[in-house]
Structures are given as C-alpha cells and as structure tokens.
C-alpha cells in the first residue's frame, strides 16, 4: 500500500484513479445526491438521511470504479484522504478545473 505524507501529495494520485469521464460524472452525481440527503436530514431533523447520504455518494462512486475505471476505490486504502478527494474533485468539477 502506497503511503502519502499529505493530502497535497495524495490528490494527484486520486485524480489518476478517476481518469474515466463517466466515473467522474458518477462521482459528481453521487456527491449531489449526498448533499441533497444532508439537506433533507437537516430539514426533516432525521439522522437516517445521513446514512442515505453516505450510501448514495459511495454507491455511485463505486459503480464508476468497478465498471468504468476497473480499479479499487481509494476508500479501501486511504479512507480519509479519499473522502476529502471526493469533495475537492467535486469543487474542481464545479469550478471547471476538471472537465465534467
């Protein structure tokens, strides 16, 4: 298992694991769904939506990895960096730094 000294070192690796456009799109859709579930958790004061947020985000992402990238999600090896990477990549897609 490769070790990373910082998130800054990890993120280029993370992007390399998300080279397939469909995979990035699935990650983006899953993140949007997760945000919607978090909003519902707050609006309805129901914590079960937080579980739905995790399931939605990871389900779309893992479909992207297993069927398009043909690799194992970084979540299994680097869970915290991977979670942060999802949101930085989301921001990079929204700002146009990474193509949707």
Helices and strands as residue ranges (DSSP letters): H 7-16, H 21-44, H 48-63, I 64-69, G 74-76, H 79-94
